[in-house]
Structures are given as C-alpha cells and as structure tokens.
Amino acid sequence: MAIGTVIKQRRSLLGISQQGLADYSGVGISTVKDLERGVGNPSIKTLRKILGAVGLEMSLQVKTTIK
C-alpha cells in the first residue's frame, strides 16, 4: 500500500482534515494533498513530521541484492 494511502486512511480514522494535518505537522497543505494523491517527492524529514502527527512512525530497510 502506498504511503499516501496509509496517511489518508489514518487521518480519516482520526477525524483530521488535510488542513488540520498540515497544521499539526508543520508542513504546507499542498504537501499533504500531493502526498495523499501520490504525487510529489517529500523529504524523509517531512514524512516523519506528517507520520508523527497521525501517530505513525517510519521504518527504513535497505534491500541488498547478490549477483
């Protein structure tokens, strides 16, 4: 599932508007809208702010390939 979809579902579950999420996380409303639509390329810092505002956290994994 795409990160924007996860954020949108969590935001809806919490009853927070897109503007509310932007305010709580300290990012612009256009950033929230773009992320939920699956466009744009937010920084990790921005993603952490948004995820933190809805009570989620990010986990990064490095995929290795063997040739």
BELMO-V365407 format. One record per residue. N is the residue number from 1. PSI is psi in whole degrees, -180 to 180 (NA if undefined). Layout:
# BELMO-V365407
n | psi
N | PSI
N | PSI
This chain:
# BELMO-V365407
n | psi
1 | 138
2 | 147
3 | -37
4 | -38
5 | -42
6 | -45
7 | -44
8 | -45
9 | -44
10 | -43
11 | -44
12 | -42
13 | -38
14 | -8
15 | 33
16 | 134
17 | 167
18 | -41
19 | -41
20 | -43
21 | -41
22 | -44
23 | -48
24 | -38
25 | -16
26 | 23
27 | 167
28 | 151
29 | -37
30 | -32
31 | -44
32 | -47
33 | -46
34 | -44
35 | -45
36 | -28
37 | -9
38 | 20
39 | 165
40 | 174
41 | 78
42 | 152
43 | 165
44 | -38
45 | -44
46 | -44
47 | -42
48 | -40
49 | -47
50 | -47
51 | -41
52 | -36
53 | -25
54 | 11
55 | 27
56 | 161
57 | 160
58 | 142
59 | 125
60 | 139
61 | 140
62 | 124
63 | 130
64 | 146
65 | 143
66 | 129
67 | NA
